[in-house]
Amino acid sequence: MASGKLVTVDPEELRFPFELEKPSLCDLKLSNTTDKHVAFKVKTTSPKKYFVRPNTGVIQPMGSCIIRVTLQAQLEAPPDMQCRDKFLLQSTPVPATTDSEALPQNTFSKEPGKQLEECKLRVVYIPRNNPGNSADSSKQSSDPNSNPAVQTAKAARDAAVKETNQLQQELDTLKKRGQNKSSSGVSIKLAIAAGLIGIIVGLVLKLVLGSSSAPPIPPTPSMADVAE
């Protein structure tokens, strides 16, 4: 929080969630810390980019005021999202009878013996879209193992392999006991399970190869890339 003898302003910088072609808002809370009436005025180095409401006014003793700053929709972003715009907040004591809607022209003039305070505020743009998240999503999309169909086929393959191992153990046990009739039935089941594994493995390979040969989805460009 930036503070002075007459007023405090919160926050100490203007932070705008930035997205191309969309306006953005930032509110400032201006508080009078004295028992005097204090007039204020907001200036900026880029008046065509911002709306400030109210940009002038009078705050009652120990009172406060909300100043809403609107960043108009921008067609391009600054390089590296570094904004060079600056705001200047001026404040000065005024008589209690001062009309807040029509401040005298010399209210904020710098005159000897006059108490005039100035507070500089910088502007920060916060990208709404995180390019890192898009890159991660693209990486996951290009990973064959993340394909739900591949995962399902692998699970079916594992289940078939487990069942085949159980059948093989059962067949070995029956052969040791000399139960040829029962072992013949198990052998048929074992052959079927082995064939099923072959089909599933083929399906998995087809899905993996198909996924790996597909062109990766390009990541969403960051705001800086769009500007360039």
N, C-alpha and C positions, 0 to 999 in steps of 0.2 A: 504494500500500500504506500503510495507516494503522499507525503503530507507537507503542509505549509502552515503558516501562522493563521491564515484565514480559513482555509478549507482543506479537506482531505478528499482524495479521489481514489476509487477502487473499481477495477484493478488498475495496476500501474502501467499496463500496456493494453492496446486494443487487439484482441485475438479474434480473427474471423475464420470460421470454417469455410474453406475455399473450394468452390466447384465451378468450372467454366459455365458461363451463360446462366448462372443463377445468383440472385442477390444473397447477401449474408448480413446478419445483425450482430451488434455488440452493444451491451448496455454498460454505462458508467454510472456509479453512484457518487454524487457530489454532496459532501456534508459540510455545513457551516459549523465551525468549532468555536465561534465567538458569540457574544451577546449583541452583535451588530447586524444590520442588514448588509448582505454581501452580494454584489452584482458579479456575474460571470459572463465570459464570452469564449466560444470555441473557434479556433482557426485551424486550417490544414494546408499543407503544401500542395494538395491535389483536390481542390474544391469540386472539380467536375466528376470525381469518382465517388463522392460520399454525400449522403444526406445526414444532417445533424438536427435533431429535434428534441428539445429546443436548443438553438445555438447561442442564445443569450437569455438572461433572466435574472431574477433576484431571489436569493434564498433567505428565509426568515432566520432570526437568531436561533442557533442550535437545531436548525431544520436541515432537511436534505432534499435532493432532487435527483431524478433519474434522467440521464441523457442517453437517448438512443441514436447510435451511429449506424447507418446502413451503407454497406458497400454495394454499389450497383453491379449488375451482372457484367462480367468481364469476358471478352472474347479470347483472351490469351493470358497466360500466367507469366509472372516475372521469372527471369532465369534463376534456377535453383530455389524457386519459391521465396526469394529474399525480397521483401518489400522495403522500399526506401522512403515511403510516405511517412510524414510526421504530423502530429497534432500539438497544438499549443493551447493550453487552458489559462486564461487570464482571470484574475479576481481582484476586487477592490471594494472597500466599504462605501456605502452610499446612504443618504438620508432615508429614514423610514417612509417618507412620502414619495419615494422614487417609483415611477410607473414602470413595472417590469416589461410591459409591452412596448414602451417607447423610451428607451434609455437615451439620455443626452449624448450627443456625438463625441464629447470629450471625456466620457466616462472612463475609458481605458487609455487615455493619453498619458504619456510619461511626463510628469511635471515635478519640479522640485518640491520635496516635502510630502508628496502624495504616496500613499501606500498602495503599491500595485505589485501583485505577485503573479509569477508565471510558472507553469508546470508543463514540461514537455513529455509527450507520450509517443512511444513508437508503435508501429503496426506490425503484427505477426500474422501470416497466413498459415492455416492448418489444413493440409490436404484432407479432403473427406475420403478419398480412395487411397488405400494403402497398396502400392505396387508390389510389395513383398508378398502380400496375401495372394495376389493374382498369380505371381510366379510359382508359389507353392501349389496352388490349385492346378496350374498347368503341368507341374512336375508329377503330381499325383495322377492326373488324367493320362499322362504318357506312360505310367508304370503299369505293365500288364498285370502284375499281382494285385493291383487295386480294382481290377475288373470283377464285378460281382459274379458274372457267369463263370469266370476262371476259378474263383474261390469255391463256387458251388460244385463245379466239376472235380476240383481237387478233393473236396470233402467226400464226394461219392467214390472217387478212386480209393481214398484211404479206407473207407468202410468196406469196399469190395476186397481190398488186400487183406484186411483183418479177417473177413469171413473166409477167404481162401486159406489163410494160415490155420484157422480153426478146423476147416475141412481136411486139410493135409494132416493135421495132428490126429484127427479122428480116423482117417484112412490108415495111417501107420499103426494105430492101436488095434484096429480091426484085423489088419493083416497079421499082426503078432498073435492074435487070438485064433486065427484061422477061419474067420467068418467071411468066407468068400462072397456069399450072396449080399451081405450088408455092405461089404467093401466095394462091390460093383456099383451100388447105388450112390455111395459117397464119391466114387471116381467120376460118375456122370456129373454130379453136382460140382465137383472140383473143376471139371473141364468147362462147365458153363460159367463158373465164377472167373476162371482164367480168361475166357473169351470176353466176359464183361469188362474185366480190367483193361484188356487191349483196346476195346472200344472207347472206354473213358479216357485212357491215356492219349489216344488219337484225338479225341475231342479237346482235351486240355492243350495239346500241342498246337492244334489248329487255332484255338482262341488266343494263345500266347503269341504265335507268329502273326496272326491277324492284327493283334493290338500293337505289336512292336513295329509292324510295317506301316501303320497308319501315321500320317504326319502329325507331329505334336501341335497342340493348340497354342498359338502365340500368346504371350502374356499381355495383359492390358497395359498400354503405355502409361507412364506416370504423367503428372501434370507438366513437369519440366520437358518431357519428350514432346508433348503436344505443342508446347510453346515454341520449341525449336523447329 
